[in-house]
Amino acid sequence: MDGLTVLAIVLPIVTAGLTIASFFIARSAEAKKKGHDDGELKTDISYVKRRVDDILLEQREINKMLDAHGERITRLEESTKQAHKRIDGLENRISRKPAAKE
């Protein structure tokens, strides 16, 4: 066999081998990238879950504060109503008194 014949036989075999190796290397790199992306997505989802939990806790605290403020406002309204009644009573007493003589 001469050199050209050997080259004609060996070259397609080497090319096929390199093609198969490239395929497996690319597939491995793709799987690695997909795994990295999946891990990043899971981390992001976990972060979002934690933040939602934090927001729910803050919302509960705000609701408790609003309830407390509502109770205080109700007591203040009652106290103001009683104060107005007392003021009206005092005004009635003052208006009934005869004017002072000079």
Secondary structure, DSSP 8 states (H G I E B T S, - for coil): --HHHHHHHHHHHHHHHHHHHHHHHHHHHHHHHHHHHHHHHHHHHHHHHHHHHHHHHHHHHHHHHHHHHHHHHHHHHHHHHHHHHHHHHHHHHHHHS-----
